Amino acid sequence: MRNTTIKALIALTAIFSFSASAALITNEDFTGGASGWSNNSTSTIAGNEVLGGFNLFGAGATAEKTFALSGTQTEVYINLDFWKGDSWDGESFMVTANNNVLFSNSYTYAQGSQVAGQMYNLWNELLVPINLVFNTSATSLTLRFSSTLDQGPNDEWWAVDNVRISDNASAHVPEPNTLGLLLLALGAVFAIRQLRKAA
């Protein structure tokens, strides 16, 4: 009886010893294409396929996609890698979610190092990780990338990669750790009673 009780407690610990985590909505590295994006042009930078790039995304270029949400979340987490390419001179890259500007930052041509595109002196590329939190209980998310560039994509350009979206919808159910502790406590009481009976 004692061994059975101990095994039961170990099993309960294994089942309930995980935490509530964010629910994954998408994780796109654009390997094999960019399905569902309004502009699905891709290129290769440093050996990785990306959305946009040299000779593709310059002045006026945008890319957006709509994702379904559960509507039970309060926060959406948006992570991506942004590439600034060539002769930027103070223009901005922007990330918008459901018409809300979540990110806007300006860049210059000398930032970074020469990786792709034009190989002119100081026309560099810069890789920028972007991590955002969007507070919403909407049932969909329209994610949009754009810039204020005023030259063609053979002169200044941008690209994005590794777009990952998740939300906190799973945090609205009872936390497994709390339930696990409760069951372990009840199991411990049962085990003590059984040991006392056997003594």
C-alpha positions, 0 to 999 in steps of 0.5 A: 500500500505504501509503494502504491501511494508513493507512486500515485504522488509521483504521477500527480507531481508529473501531471501537474508540475507545469505552468500556464503558458502563452497560447501560440497563434503563429510562428513564421520564419518564411521558409518556403514562402509567406502565405496569407500576407498582403505582399508575400514577396520574399528574399534571402538575407544572410542565408535566411528567407525573409518577407521583403528585402532588397529590390522588394520593399521600399517606398510605399511598401506594406505587408499585413495579415489577419490572425484569429484570436480566441477573444478570451485573451487580454494581451497579445505578444508580438515578436519579430526581427526587422531588417533595415537596408541601405540608405535610410536617412531618418525614415521610420519603420512601423508595426501596427496592430488593429490600426494601433501603432505599436512600434515606430523608430527611425534609422540611418544608413550607417547603422549596422554592417554590410550584409545584403543589398547595395555594397556602397560604403556605409550603406549598411544593414541592421537587424533589430529584434522587436518585442511588443505587447498589445492589450486587446480582447478582440477576436482577430489581429491584423498585423501590418508592417510599413515605413516612411521610406521615400526611395525605391527598394534598390536604394533603401528597403526593409524586411521582417523575419521570425514573426511569432504571435502568442497570447495569454488566453490560456492564463484564464483557466485555473492554473495547473500548479494550483490544482496540482498543489491541492491534489498533492496535499490531499494525496499526502493526507491520504498517504499519512492515514494509510501509513498510520493504519499499517503501523 
